[in-house]
Amino acid sequence: MYDKLILVLKGVIIGVANIIPGVSGGALAITLGLYEKLITAVNTFFKDFKKNIMFLFPFGIGVVIGFLLVSRLLVFALDNYPVQTNIFFVGLILGGLPILFNKVKSKDKKTSNFLILLLIVTLLIGLTFIEGGNKAVSFESMVAFDYFKLFIVGIIAAVTIVVPGISGSLVLMILGYYRPLLGMINSLASFYKLSFNQLFNYGLVLAPFGIGLVLGVLLIAKLIEYLLKHHETTTYYAIIGFVIGSIFLILQQLLTYNLTAIVIISSLVFGVIGYIIASFLGEG
């Protein structure tokens, strides 16, 4: 029972993380010790159905709780304490990095592996110069091509979920889909207040996005599994690059805020709390 509760808690953290632009749910899955288990569970879902369900169900419950319920608390925290909230997630990421470094500590330290790590960090830092969030697509008067685009956006979102270090929320924001989709999901949290027509219209929008998301996760998970099996050390160096790069994506957003002494001190406190939580959960 304790293990299941820990899984739910990890799911909540990752569910919340996937809502925040700049924070990578995949990176946190790694630092919380879940990444390889999730990849394996997805790829062997029907081969070991009972075991995978026992793992994925409590995790999924946590993700849903984080995505639908804690998201409202998160919106409040981001609106009122954006720096502290983001630094908390930086602490979560940093807290799991020692686990990643231990995976390559005794492995072959090829120069090419370090170059891959450096290249990925550089590419992610480059993403910080991309402006996003000012445009938003509309789900009104949609035609067939708009639904196809939602399917493609779902696949793109899947890539950002499975590949650590890339924030799905940030990519959706750049594409203009973040705010409309988040608004729709927040509305669904109070589905009992919606009319049948509203629920039907929401379903029409979310269905192609969801299909693309599931299909993308299945395909990318297969690729990641292959890389971990045949090029484990190089893949982990790449993953470390993605994780380190994701920290820059988060910190870049904080440069526009007024960093007073109180904000800095309180942020450091929340960062330490995040670090301790990740260190604890990463062992679970």
C-alpha positions, 0 to 999 in steps of 0.5 A: 500500500505504501508503494502505491501511495508513493506512486500516486504522489509521484503521479501528482507531481508529474501531472502538475509539472506537465501544466507548467510551461518550461517544466518537463514532466519527462525530466521529473519522471527520470529524477523520481526514478519512474522513467524506465519503468514507464517506458517498459510498462507502455511497451509491454502493456499486454504482455504483462497486463496485470503487473503493468496495470498495478503500476500504471493505475495508481500512477495514472490516478496521481497524474489525473489528480495533479492535472485536474485538481492540483492545477487550480492550486498551481494556477494560484501559486503561479499567479501569486508566487511564480518564482518560488513555484518554479524554483521548487520544480528546479529543486525537484529536478536537481534532487534527482540528478545524482541518480542519473549521474550514478547510472553513467559514473562507472560506464565508458566516458567517451568524448562523443558522449560528453559532446552529445550532452553539451549539444543537447544542453545548447539546443535547449538553451537556444529554445529560451530565445523563442517567443511564445504564448502571445498567440492562441488558436480558436476552436470555433468554426473548425474544419476537417484540417483543424482536427487533423492539426490537433492530431499532429499537435497531439503527436508533438505533445507526446514527443515532449512527454516521452523525451525528457527535458522538453516542456510540452506546455512550452511547446504547446504555448509556442504553437498557440494551443496551450491556453485553449486546451488548458481552459478546456481541461479546467472546464472539464474539471467541473463537467457537471456544470456543462451542457451536453452540447458543450461536452460533445464539442469538447470531446470533438476537440480533445479526441483527435488530440488524445489519439495523436497523444496516445499514438505518439507515446507508443511510437516514441516509447518504442524508440526510447526502449530500443536506445536504452537497450542498445545504446544505454550509456549514450542515451543516458548522457543525452537524457542528462543533457535534456534534464540539465537543459530543462533547468535553463528553460525554467530559469529563463522565465524568471528573469522578468520578475522583480527578485527582491531579497524576500523572493530570493530567500523564500525561493531558495527554501522552496528549492531545497524542499523540492530537492529533498522531496526528489531525493526521497521519492527517487529512492522509492 
